[in-house]
Amino acid sequence: MGDSTGSMFYFFVWIILLYVVGMGIYTIFTQLKKRRKQRRLRKQEKR
């Protein structure tokens, strides 16, 4: 099989990095949605 431990380690690290980056993008996206809703509500209250 050769040196499979090194490649498995890098594969595991790659999956963790993808997960962290994906969650970061998701949280930023949800925060932007919340801010847009708050702005809309504030504009409606002023009218």
trRosetta pair geometry for C-beta under 8 A, 3 or more apart (Angstrom, degrees):
i j d omega theta_ij theta_ji phi_ij phi_ji
1 4 5.1 -32 147 -30 115 126
3 6 5.2 14 145 15 109 113
3 7 7.2 117 111 -9 77 94
4 7 5.9 -64 -154 46 45 106
4 8 5.7 46 152 -24 77 110
5 8 5.8 -58 -145 39 28 111
5 9 6.3 34 155 -25 64 106
6 9 5.7 -55 -152 31 29 113
6 10 6.6 24 154 -14 64 104
7 10 5.8 -52 -148 38 35 109
7 11 6.3 40 151 -23 65 105
8 11 5.5 -52 -148 35 33 116
8 12 6.4 35 153 -20 65 105
9 12 5.8 -56 -152 35 30 112
9 13 6.4 28 152 -16 65 106
10 13 5.6 -53 -145 39 34 111
10 14 6.1 40 153 -24 66 106
11 14 5.6 -54 -149 34 29 114
11 15 6.6 29 153 -19 63 103
12 15 5.8 -53 -151 33 31 110
12 16 6.6 30 152 -17 64 105
13 16 5.7 -55 -150 37 33 111
13 17 6.3 34 152 -20 66 106
14 17 5.7 -54 -147 36 30 111
14 18 6.4 32 154 -19 64 105
15 18 5.7 -53 -148 36 31 112
15 19 6.4 34 152 -22 64 106
16 19 5.6 -54 -150 34 32 114
16 20 6.4 29 155 -18 66 105
17 20 5.9 -54 -146 37 31 108
17 21 6.2 27 158 -14 66 108
18 21 6.0 -58 -144 41 28 107
18 22 6.0 29 156 -20 65 111
19 22 5.8 -58 -145 38 26 111
19 23 6.3 23 158 -16 64 108
20 23 5.9 -56 -146 38 28 108
20 24 6.3 32 153 -22 63 107
21 24 5.6 -54 -150 34 31 115
21 25 6.5 30 154 -17 65 104
22 25 5.9 -54 -149 37 31 109
22 26 6.2 31 153 -20 65 108
23 26 5.5 -53 -144 38 33 114
23 27 6.2 32 158 -19 67 104
24 27 6.0 -55 -146 36 28 106
24 28 6.4 27 156 -17 63 107
25 28 5.8 -56 -149 37 30 111
25 29 6.2 32 153 -22 65 108
26 29 5.6 -56 -149 35 30 113
26 30 6.4 24 156 -15 66 106
27 30 5.8 -54 -145 38 32 107
27 31 6.3 35 155 -21 65 106
28 31 5.7 -56 -149 36 30 112
28 32 6.5 31 153 -20 64 105
29 32 5.9 -55 -152 34 30 110
29 33 6.6 31 151 -20 63 104
30 33 5.5 -50 -150 33 36 114
30 34 6.5 38 152 -20 66 103
31 34 5.7 -52 -150 34 33 112
31 35 6.4 33 153 -19 65 105
32 35 5.7 -54 -148 36 33 111
32 36 6.4 35 154 -21 65 104
33 36 5.8 -54 -151 33 31 111
33 37 6.6 30 153 -18 64 105
34 37 5.8 -56 -152 35 32 110
34 38 6.4 31 152 -19 66 106
35 38 5.7 -54 -148 36 33 112
35 39 6.4 35 153 -21 66 104
36 39 5.8 -53 -150 34 32 111
36 40 6.5 32 153 -19 64 105
37 40 5.7 -55 -150 35 32 111
37 41 6.4 31 153 -18 66 106
38 41 5.7 -54 -147 37 32 111
38 42 6.3 33 154 -20 65 105
39 42 5.7 -55 -148 36 31 111
39 43 6.4 31 154 -19 65 106
40 43 5.8 -56 -149 36 31 110
40 44 6.4 29 154 -18 65 107
41 44 5.8 -57 -149 37 32 111
41 45 6.4 34 153 -23 65 105
42 45 5.7 -53 -148 33 32 112
42 46 6.7 35 154 -23 64 103
43 46 5.9 -51 -152 28 33 112
43 47 7.1 34 152 -21 62 101
44 47 6.0 -52 -157 28 36 112
